[in-house]
Amino acid sequence: NVKVNRLTGGKVILHYDITQDKDNYDAFLSIEIGKRVILQDMAIGNEQPSTGIRTIRDIDVSDVITEPGQYIINLYIRPGDRAQSGWLLNEASLMGVEGSSEPL
């Protein structure tokens, strides 16, 4: 739950950093802002064409976050056909804005 008070100019970027936590298998990452899908089922993890143990990415969300307001950003990790020990979201941040986040 993110409250954007002001766009600081330029692009609005969603940055995220996800690590496999002792898991040797793949999963799929999807991201939504509000009800809009920003990323659909990107393979992450150890299996091809995945990203390995750590996934760090930036996504331009300037076409979704266009003005100050309240935004709900959801990151979903769906296990593939196998999973062992899980995943950790190390960081998720919204760059190019000023504001705050609040727990739901």
Beta strands, then each sheet from edge to edge (+ up, - down):
strand 1: 2-7
strand 2: 13-20
strand 3: 27-33
strand 4: 36-44
strand 5: 54-60
strand 6: 69-71
strand 7: 73-79
strand 8: 87-95
strand 9: 97-101
sheet 1: 6+ 1- 9+
sheet 2: 5+ 2- 8+
sheet 3: 4+ 3- 7+
end
